[in-house]
Amino acid sequence: MRNGRARFTVGDETVEAVAGQIVVCPANVPHKFENLGPELLEQIDIHEARAFETEWLE
């Protein structure tokens, strides 16, 4: 993450991360994130696959 704080859910695990941390999500594992604020959340997402499908989790 470049800026902010976020809560990541990766499978059954929950991780709170801050700017400077890296969160790795294995392939084919459902994952989501939530901005914990109050500052802007800025992150870089890297996907190894040529194409990917997004299904927003609640």
C-alpha positions as a printed NumPy array, in Angstrom:
array([[  0.   ,   0.   ,   0.   ],
       [  1.199,   3.456,  -0.814],
       [ -1.068,   5.447,   1.487],
       [ -3.752,   4.853,   4.104],
       [ -5.008,   1.946,   6.2  ],
       [ -7.079,  -1.009,   5.022],
       [ -8.591,  -4.247,   6.242],
       [ -7.972,  -7.14 ,   3.86 ],
       [ -9.892, -10.387,   3.956],
       [ -8.002, -13.187,   2.214],
       [ -9.964, -16.421,   2.39 ],
       [-10.771, -16.85 ,   6.103],
       [ -7.958, -14.572,   7.312],
       [ -8.286, -10.847,   8.112],
       [ -5.269,  -8.54 ,   8.011],
       [ -5.082,  -4.835,   8.822],
       [ -2.36 ,  -3.116,   6.815],
       [ -0.867,   0.376,   6.636],
       [  1.156,   2.27 ,   4.055],
       [  4.39 ,   0.453,   3.241],
       [  3.035,  -3.054,   3.827],
       [  2.437,  -5.72 ,   1.176],
       [ -0.507,  -8.132,   1.288],
       [ -0.274, -11.245,  -0.911],
       [ -3.427, -13.075,  -1.997],
       [ -2.869, -16.553,  -3.467],
       [ -4.484, -17.395,  -6.798],
       [ -8.109, -18.542,  -6.677],
       [ -8.598, -17.385,  -3.068],
       [-11.488, -14.929,  -2.593],
       [-10.275, -11.613,  -1.216],
       [-11.523,  -8.102,  -0.555],
       [-10.383,  -4.87 ,   1.087],
       [-11.963,  -2.008,   2.993],
       [-10.57 ,   1.49 ,   3.54 ],
       [-10.268,   2.109,   7.284],
       [ -9.671,   5.856,   6.676],
       [ -9.735,   8.611,   7.402],
       [ -7.057,   9.274,   4.745],
       [ -7.232,   8.292,   1.087],
       [ -6.414,   4.632,   0.402],
       [ -3.869,   4.275,  -2.387],
       [ -2.625,   0.83 ,  -3.399],
       [ -0.983,  -0.91 ,  -6.316],
       [ -2.53 ,  -4.224,  -7.355],
       [ -0.48 ,  -6.65 ,  -9.417],
       [ -2.143,  -9.595, -11.143],
       [  0.066, -12.241, -12.745],
       [ -2.634, -13.632, -15.035],
       [ -3.152, -12.11 , -18.491],
       [ -6.812, -11.609, -17.651],
       [ -8.804, -11.699, -14.462],
       [-12.428, -11.601, -13.485],
       [-13.742,  -9.315, -10.742],
       [-16.645, -10.355,  -8.571],
       [-17.17 ,  -7.835,  -5.765],
       [-17.6  ,  -9.525,  -2.381],
       [-19.755,  -7.946,   0.29 ]])
